[in-house]
Structures are given as structure tokens and as C-alpha cells.
Amino acid sequence: QVAAVLEAFAEETGLDPSHRIGISSGRVISGLIVSDQLTYGVFGEPPQTSIALSTIAVPGQVLVDRSAARELDEAYEFEQVEGLVDLRGRVVEAEALIGRRSDGEENRSED
């Protein structure tokens, strides 16, 4: 949906916005942080992984970690992406989101 909105914006304005999105799933902790300013934060491995994925995605790409891709597998189609290394130098196992599956398309078989 975000990609479609950006495309419509680009057509309407003549500007060329790009997006790089990272998606991860898992347990997180969230809460308010009080310092000079009240801030809400979400902490844990999924937010860190999402940020790492968004930094290594190419413009226009949505990278999804394997755990989130398995959760979304029945509704969305993915493409394997090999050789991803995040800014911390760690190998990242992720898949590129292609789009929603059509209603008649069979589900991908489990590995």
C-alpha cells in the first residue's frame, strides 16, 4: 500500500520519492522515556533488525526477515535475497516482498 501511495504522489507531483522498508517480527518492549522531552520507544531485536534491513534495501525495496516472511507467507509473495550484510557486518537472512498473492494462487510450499 505504501508503495502505491508513493507512486501516485510521484505521478501527481513529478517528484521521485523512494522508499526502503525493513520488516521484522518478534517480542519487543515499549514504553515512555523521560528526559528533557517525553519520548515513546520500542526496543528489542525486531526494531533493530527492521532498521538494519531498511538500510541495506535498494530504493523501492521492502526486505522482510525470515520469521516475518513465514508469518505473512499465505497472503504475500516473496523472493529470496542472498548475500545481505548489515552495517554491523552481520549476515542477514531476508526476503524481498513482491506483493500480495492473488486469490487463486496456491500457497508456497514449506522448505
C-alpha positions in Angstrom: 0.0 0.0 0.0 2.8 2.4 0.9 4.5 1.9 -2.5 1.2 2.6 -4.3 0.7 5.8 -2.4 4.3 6.9 -3.2 3.8 6.1 -6.9 0.6 8.1 -7.0 2.4 11.0 -5.3 5.2 10.8 -7.8 2.8 10.9 -10.7 0.8 13.8 -9.2 3.8 16.0 -8.2 6.5 15.0 -10.6 8.8 14.3 -7.7 10.6 11.0 -7.4 10.3 9.8 -3.8 11.9 6.5 -2.9 11.4 4.1 0.0 13.4 1.5 1.7 11.5 -0.6 4.2 12.5 -3.3 6.7 10.0 -5.6 8.4 10.8 -7.9 11.3 8.6 -9.7 13.9 9.1 -10.9 17.4 8.9 -9.8 21.0 9.6 -6.2 21.9 9.4 -3.9 24.9 7.9 -0.5 24.6 7.5 2.4 27.0 7.9 6.1 27.7 11.3 7.6 28.2 11.5 10.7 30.3 14.4 13.0 29.8 14.3 16.6 28.6 11.4 15.6 26.5 8.9 12.8 26.8 9.5 10.1 24.2 7.9 6.8 23.3 10.3 4.0 22.3 10.1 0.4 21.1 13.1 -1.8 21.9 14.3 -5.3 21.1 15.7 -7.3 18.2 12.8 -6.7 15.8 13.2 -2.9 15.7 16.9 -3.2 15.3 16.5 -5.8 12.5 13.9 -3.6 10.8 16.3 -0.6 10.8 19.2 -2.8 9.5 17.0 -4.2 6.7 15.8 -0.7 5.7 19.4 0.5 5.4 20.5 -2.3 3.1 17.4 -2.4 0.9 17.7 -0.9 -2.5 15.4 2.0 -3.3 11.8 0.8 -3.8 12.5 -2.5 -1.9 10.8 -4.0 1.1 13.0 -6.5 2.9 11.3 -8.9 5.4 13.2 -11.1 7.8 12.6 -14.8 7.6 10.4 -15.0 10.7 8.1 -12.3 9.5 8.0 -13.7 6.0 6.8 -17.1 7.4 4.0 -15.3 9.2 2.9 -13.5 6.1 3.5 -16.3 3.7 -0.1 -17.2 2.9 -1.1 -13.7 1.9 2.1 -12.3 0.3 4.7 -13.4 -2.2 8.4 -13.1 -1.5 11.7 -13.5 -3.4 14.9 -14.9 -1.9 17.7 -12.4 -1.5 21.2 -13.8 -0.8 24.4 -12.1 0.4 22.9 -9.4 2.6 25.2 -7.9 5.2 24.1 -5.2 7.5 26.1 -2.2 8.7 27.3 -4.2 11.7 28.9 -6.7 9.4 26.4 -9.4 10.2 24.8 -11.7 7.5 21.1 -11.0 7.3 18.6 -13.6 6.1 15.8 -11.8 4.5 13.4 -12.0 1.6 12.1 -9.2 -0.7 8.4 -8.6 -0.6 7.0 -8.9 -4.1 3.3 -8.2 -3.3 0.0 -9.7 -2.3 -0.8 -13.1 -3.6 -3.8 -13.3 -5.9 -6.8 -15.2 -4.5 -6.4 -18.2 -6.9 -2.6 -18.6 -6.3 -1.5 -21.6 -4.4 0.4 -21.2 -1.2 4.2 -21.6 -1.4 5.4 -24.9 -0.1 7.4 -25.0 3.2 11.1 -25.6 2.9 
